[in-house]
């Protein structure tokens, strides 16, 4: 009980104005990720025994990222192209960068050229963007495929990025069959803003999309990752089957919004 009390106190402090070291906050989040993973049902345990933690570092100084890196964190997520390409050269080469923000087609070349170590682009939301990224990645000649996720608008909001659930299979098929430079890693979603993260129906919709994609492409369900869950709901997302969570403020504290768009 004392451990969980301290863990809860740590999480509360970390979500604030960073009164605790990044390494301590990261340890608290990792403990919660491990506990939520262990609490999942047997089928989910088998399909994804390990959940990836992506530390969302947008608007944070490079010193904070280095502290997380020194504590063992390797996957980092950024929302802004300029910020990512500024930070990438300042971090060790083994950092796994995830781009998790809305990506405009006219900034694809800048992202690809500026971050050769890009590990995953989680926000493919149109055929046009998929083909633009594919063309730029092949032209860069990095000698590997870029892992990408299709962003799904699971809440059905008109103002939110992401493809409609009815269009997910077609976009995934195009990526797999027509985009030689890309590797389909899975599906990503963001919860409705009126709720504290994803709702049960959002998780259910993403699971249905995953099943439809796996069936249409004749691949094992476990090969389609699910990136869902942020600071407000990552524990619940893990229990619901997420294989990758994107956590920022619980690790780095409240954000300072003074970054380039």
C-alpha positions, 0 to 999 in steps of 0.5 A: 500500500505504501508503494502505491501511495508513493507512486500516486503521489509521484504521478501527481507531482510529475503532472504538475510543473516538474517538481520532481526529476524526470527520471523519477517521473519516468520510473513512476510511469513505467511502474504503472505501465507494467502494472496495467500490462500485468492486469490485462486478460490472458488473450491480450497478454499473449498478443502483446506481452510488452507495451511500448512507452513513447515519451512525448517531449514536445516543447521540452528542453533537450536537457529533459530528454537527455535525463530521460535517455540516461534513465533508459528511455529510447522512444521519444515522440514529437508533434512538430516537424521543426522541433523534431529536426532540431532535437534529433541531432542533439540526441544519441543515434539510438533514439527511436523518434516517433512523429505523432503530430498532424503532418502537412504534405508540404513538410514531409520532405523537411521531416524525412531529410531532417530526421534520418533516424525516424523510427515511426510516423504515427499519423498517416491520415490520407492516401495523398500523405502516404504516397508523399511520405513514400516518395520522399522516403525512397528518394532519401535512400536510407535503405530501410522501410519507414514504419507508419501507422494509420491515424483513425478518427475513432470518435467521429469528430469533424475537427479531428485528424484521422481517417474514418473507420470505413476508410481504414482498410483501403488506406492500409491496403494501399500502404502495404501493396503500393508504397514500397518505402513504407511498412504498416506498423499499425493503427493510432487514435486519440480520444475525444477531447470532451472526455479524459482520453479515449472512451470505451467505444473508441477502443472498441472501434479501433479493435474492429478496425484492426480485425478488419485490416488483419483479415483484409491483408491476411496477416496475423492480428498481433502484427497490427499494433495499436497506439492509443493512450496518453497521460490521461488514460494510458493505464486504461488504454493498456488494459484495453489492449494498447501496444504503444502509449504516448505519455508526455506531461506525466514524465516531463511535467506541464507543457510550455506552448512556445514551439513552432507550428 
